[in-house]
Every structure is written in C-alpha cells, then in structure tokens.
Amino acid sequence: MHIDYHTHHERCGHAIGKLEEYVQRGIELGLEQLGLSDHLPLIHVDPAQYYPEMAMPLAELPRYVEECFALKERYRGVIDLRVGLEADYIEAYEEVIRDLLAPYPWDYLIGSVHFLGEWDITDYRQVQGWEGKDVLEVYRRYYDAVSKSATSGLYDIIGHIDVIKRFGYVPVTEEAQAEVRELELGALKAIASSGIAMELNASGLTKPCKEMFPATHVLKQALELGIPLTLGSDAHDPAKLGEGLPEARRQLWETGFRELSVFEDRRRTSVSFEL
C-alpha cells in the first residue's frame, strides 16, 4: 500500500499547484491512496493583520471541500482520494474549531500544533520569536498543547508531533534533554490513551533539523505504546508529492511497523505494507 496523507495546495497561500495537479502527480507516482489535507483557515488572529499567506480564507473552506469531493468522484477507480484537513489546535478555541469542522463529511482530520499564542513556531518568518526565550519552557508549552490536542476529540491523526525541532532550537543540557524526552513520552501517552493515530512526516528531512517528524526514538516509543501510524510528505508543490516517503517507509519497517493506518468517513482501518 502506497499512501500520502499530508498535502497542501495553492489555496493556503504558501503552497503552489491546484488540487487536480496533486491528483495527477499521485497517479504518476503510483499512489493507491492520496489524502488532500490543506490548512484550516486562521481563527485566533485577524488574517488581515497577521503574516500573509498562512492559510486559506474562511470563504474558501466550502469550495475546497466541494472540489475535493468532485475530484474524488472524477478519479474513482484510478486513484483513491481521501478528503481531509490539517486543522490547527488552538487552546481555548476547541469549540470554534469543532463548529467549523462539523458541517463537512471528512475522511480524516490532522491535528497539528503550529501556534503558541500568536507565534507560529513553524514559520521561517517568525524564527526571531525564539530570541530571548527559555527554550525548555517553549518545549513545555508545545508538548502541553500537543497532549491537549490529542485528548480534545477533534482529530484522527496527530501531525508532525516533534515539529518544534524544525529550526534546530533544542535544549542543550543533559537535564533539559531528559525533560524533553519525558515531555515527548507524555504526549505519546495522551495519543495512545485517545485511541487516535499519528503520522510519520517526511518533510523534516529537507528542513534545518534534517530528520523526519518524529525522530527515531519517538517512533520506537509509539510502537511500544501501540499507536497506529500513517505517512505524509507534507508536500507544498505537486513536484514534491511523495518526497521522502521511501525513506519514511524504510524507517517504519526498521522500527517494527508492518501496517499503515488509512481513513474513510473518519473510520480508521489498517493495511499491510512492504518495502
């Protein structure tokens, strides 16, 4: 089974390519399932006053869903499309998120933490936000948000669980690193107890951190805790669809995983995979 469950397209503003271009590229790559999962519109900041090109405008959300399902029908029998969304977890906005998501018949929802307050820790334009910060305290806030996202009941998949390492800001003392391991484990236990899945996101290979999300030791703990895994390239360009996924499949296999999670109508099933 070859899948890619994490993709973005031109509506979000910081990706390129139309949805149908991703579908056509997925067919070229021989994907059996392709997940369409653009960003939820911004809800906790004023898009007009915030950094530009962060997410699709709110008015585009129903158009996005409509186009996704139209493509799903058009390409039925050629490639199996799944309609999803990467929906930011914003603490104290859980009910707003729930209300925005409720009208649509999603196949799956990815819960990702990008924001700590109004600071997007994954945005290269906001790296200065780390200046003067206690790095360990930022990690504490981040993993607390990840744990809350896992237990919120909003999501089917937790996205790029350790993306906080993206730009290479990590605690340096042994004591702080040991605490980060505990924070990671706590978030994993929250995911496991919630009965949801997480992803192995290959995009970290091309980021300053130079490793996938999550790191190998986190992946091993996920296996021990029985957390189901899915795969995503996090492509923001049709040409990059599937990028890093052969390495991701190999990493999963070497860790001990033999199944991938796939979704339809927010129901998870497992499929076997081979290298």
LOKOLZA-131733 format. One line per 5 residues: their letters; for each residue x, y, z of C-alpha. Coordinates in steps of 0.001 Angstrom, whole numbers, plus 524288, in hexadecimal, padded with zeros to 5 digits. Layout:
LOKOLZA-131733
a	X:Y:Z | ...
//
This chain:
LOKOLZA-131733
mhidy	80000:80000:80000 | 805C4:80D0D:7FBAB | 7FF75:818DC:801F6 | 801F0:82745:80469 | 7F883:82D64:80E23
hthhe	7FE53:83AFA:8100A | 7FDCE:844D0:804D4 | 7FB46:85347:80297 | 7F798:85B1D:7F691 | 7F68E:86915:7F1C4
rcgha	7EACE:86CE1:7FA1A | 7F31A:86D69:80664 | 7FB93:87822:80097 | 808D2:87222:803A6 | 8079D:8667E:7FA73
igkle	80690:86596:7EBBE | 7FEA6:85D0B:7E2B0 | 7F055:85A16:7E0F6 | 7E9E7:84E97:7E79B | 7E86F:8476D:7DAC6
eyvqr	7F709:848C9:7D82C | 7F998:8416E:7E4CC | 7F010:836EC:7E0A5 | 7F694:8357F:7D36A | 80401:834F9:7D9B3
gielg	7FF28:82AB1:7E33A | 7FAD2:82259:7D7C2 | 8083E:823EF:7D177 | 80EA6:81F6C:7DE16 | 805E3:8138E:7DF3A
leqlg	7FFAE:817BD:7EC06 | 7F43D:80F38:7EFE7 | 7EECC:81962:7F940 | 7F107:82802:7F94E | 7EC66:8309C:80461
lsdhl	7E8EA:83ECB:801CE | 7EB29:8463F:80E76 | 7EC7F:854DB:80D42 | 7ED09:85E40:818D0 | 7E14E:86280:8209B
plihv	7DF04:8712D:81F35 | 7E4BE:879C1:829E5 | 7DB65:87B41:83543 | 7E2DA:88170:84090 | 7E98A:88CA0:83972
dpaqy	7E493:89697:82FB0 | 7E951:891BF:8225D | 7E9A6:89FBD:81D51 | 7F2F9:8A3E1:82821 | 7FB14:8976E:8293B
ypema	805EC:89212:820B2 | 800CD:89003:812DD | 7FF40:882F4:80BFC | 7FD25:87AC4:81831 | 7F092:87365:81507
mplae	7E4F7:8735E:80C02 | 7DAE4:87E2C:80E0A | 7CEF8:879D3:81586 | 7C662:87BD8:80984 | 7CE89:871CA:8023E
lpryv	7CC1B:8669C:80BBF | 7BF31:861F2:805C4 | 7C4DD:86397:7F813 | 7D0A5:85B70:7FBF9 | 7C80C:85071:8011C
eecfa	7BF53:850E7:7F523 | 7CAE5:85005:7EBEC | 7D0F3:844E0:7F3AA | 7C4A9:83CA4:7F2D2 | 7C2D3:83FE7:7E470
lkery	7D094:83AF6:7E1CD | 7CE12:82EED:7EA20 | 7C2D3:82B5D:7E11B | 7C9D3:82F2C:7D48C | 7D579:82682:7D773
rgvid	7CE2D:81B40:7DDBB | 7D430:80E8E:7D90E | 7E0DA:8155D:7D559 | 7E5CC:81A18:7E288 | 7DF2A:81973:7EFB0
lrvgl	7DDEE:82748:7F4FE | 7DB92:82A77:8033E | 7D648:837BD:8073B | 7DC9C:83D89:81332 | 7E165:849D4:819C0
eadyi	7ECF1:84D9A:8221C | 7E5CF:854BB:82CE7 | 7EE4C:85C61:8363C | 7EC25:859E3:84488 | 7EA6B:866FF:84B4E
eayee	7E85E:86620:859E9 | 7DB92:86C73:85E64 | 7D64F:86BF7:8506F | 7D228:85DBB:850C0 | 7C3B8:8607E:84EE8
virdl	7C659:86A2B:843EC | 7CE59:85FB6:83D08 | 7C3D6:85589:83F73 | 7B955:85E54:839C5 | 7C173:86161:82DA4
lapyp	7C429:8530B:82B0B | 7B6AE:84DB6:82E2A | 7AF6B:850BD:82154 | 7B879:848BD:818AA | 7B98C:83A03:81624
wdyli	7C827:8389E:81865 | 7CF7F:82C09:81663 | 7D982:83040:82086 | 7DE74:83BED:8282B | 7EC9C:83E8A:82BB0
gsvhf	7EEC4:845D2:83858 | 7FB4D:84DA6:83840 | 80127:8578D:84174 | 80758:862CD:83A1D | 80366:86DF5:84303
lgewd	80702:87166:850DF | 7FE26:87D04:8528E | 8001E:88567:84682 | 80DCB:8801A:843FA | 80EAC:875E1:83935
itdyr	81AAA:86E3C:83D2B | 81B45:86798:82FC5 | 81B95:87426:82797 | 82919:877ED:822AA | 824E7:88636:82335
qvqgw	822C7:88510:831DA | 82F6E:87E84:83600 | 832C9:88AF7:83D67 | 82842:886D8:846F3 | 83254:87DEF:84D32
egkdv	83AF2:8897B:850E3 | 83B9D:88B54:85F78 | 83312:87F73:8620B | 835D2:8748A:86BA4 | 8365C:86982:861BE
levyr	8324C:85F25:86B80 | 82685:86738:86FA4 | 82257:86843:8615E | 82357:8596E:86050 | 81AF4:85802:86C84
ryyda	81070:860C0:866BA | 8112B:859D6:859B5 | 80FBB:84BEB:85ECD | 804FA:85021:8680C | 7FD91:854F7:85C08
vsksa	80059:84852:854B2 | 7FB10:8405C:8600B | 7EEDB:848C6:860A8 | 7ECDF:84777:8520B | 7ED8C:838B0:8534F
tsgly	7E33B:8384E:85DF6 | 7DA5B:84299:857E7 | 7D283:838DE:84FE4 | 7D407:8418B:843F3 | 7DDCF:839BD:83C18
diigh	7E0D1:82C8E:83617 | 7EF76:82E7A:83441 | 7F977:8367C:83BA7 | 8025E:83D51:831FB | 81134:83ECC:8328C
idvik	81193:83CE3:84140 | 81F56:84252:8435E | 81F19:84D24:83921 | 823BC:85681:843B0 | 83197:85204:84056
rfgyv	83013:856C6:83242 | 83996:86236:832F3 | 84352:85B8D:83BD7 | 83F92:86226:8488A | 84152:8577D:852A8
pvtee	844FE:8574C:86117 | 8538B:854D1:862A6 | 85595:85003:8708E | 85429:841A3:873D3 | 84A0A:844D6:87E27
aqaev	841D7:84CBA:87496 | 84302:84256:86A07 | 83E63:8381E:873C1 | 83284:84082:876C1 | 82F8B:841C2:86839
relel	82F7D:832E8:8674A | 82579:832A9:87243 | 81D50:83D08:86B78 | 81D8F:83523:85EE7 | 8199C:828DF:8661F
galka	80E97:82FF8:86CEA | 80933:83495:85FDA | 80A51:826D5:85A54 | 802EE:8214D:865EF | 7F82B:82B5A:8639D
iassg	7F741:826E4:85574 | 7F70E:8189C:85965 | 7EC89:81A93:863A4 | 7E43D:82212:859D5 | 7E49F:816D7:8502F
iamel	7E88B:81F69:844B9 | 7F3AD:81E5A:83B06 | 7FFA1:82690:83846 | 80766:828D4:82C07 | 81557:826CF:827D3
nasgl	8177C:8337F:82081 | 822F6:832F5:81725 | 82419:8419E:814FE | 82DDA:84363:82003 | 83845:83D40:81775
tkpck	838F7:849E1:80F9D | 83813:85315:81B55 | 84326:85838:823E3 | 840FC:84D18:82D95 | 8441D:84336:822C5
emfpa	83BBD:8384F:8284D | 82DCB:833D6:8270B | 822C9:83741:83049 | 8237A:83004:8395F | 83169:82C0A:83C5D
thvlk	834D7:81D9C:83CC7 | 83459:81C5E:84BA0 | 82696:8222E:84BBE | 82270:818C6:84113 | 8275B:80D56:84925
qalel	81F99:811EB:854E6 | 81382:8135D:84C65 | 814F1:80524:8484C | 81660:800CD:8566D | 80A15:80857:85A03
giplt	8025B:8027B:84EBC | 7FFF7:80F6E:847D5 | 7FBA6:80D9C:839A0 | 803B2:814C2:82F61 | 800C7:81AEF:82256
lgsda	809D3:82193:81885 | 80AA0:82F1D:812BC | 81415:836DA:80A5F | 80E33:84400:80E70 | 81008:84806:80037
hdpak	80DC1:85644:7FCD4 | 81095:85426:7EE6A | 80B70:84940:7E598 | 81974:84663:7E192 | 81CAA:84346:7EFC0
lgegl	8115C:839F6:7F1ED | 8166A:82D7F:7F817 | 823A7:83396:7FAEE | 82AB4:82C37:805B5 | 82065:8219F:806B7
pearr	8293B:8166E:80254 | 83239:81A25:80DA3 | 8267E:81B5C:816A4 | 82163:80DDD:812F3 | 82EE1:80844:81547
qlwet	82F91:80EF1:82297 | 82257:8097C:82661 | 8263F:7FBDC:82206 | 8333C:7FC21:8292E | 82C68:800FA:83574
gfrel	82320:7F564:834DF | 816AF:7FA96:82ECC | 80FFD:7F1BF:824E6 | 8032B:7F911:82314 | 7FED7:806B2:81F20
svfed	7F27A:80D8F:82357 | 7E90B:8123C:818E5 | 7DC43:81985:81A9C | 7CEF1:81AF4:8147B | 7C370:8223D:81A4A
rrrts	7CBDC:8240B:8267F | 7CCF2:81563:82876 | 7DA99:80FD9:829A8 | 7DEBD:802E2:823E1 | 7EC16:7FCA2:822E0
vsfel	7F2BF:7F7DD:8168E | 7FF55:7F03A:8156C | 80AEA:7F5FA:80E53 | 817D8:7F11E:8092D | 8246D:7F7C1:80540
//
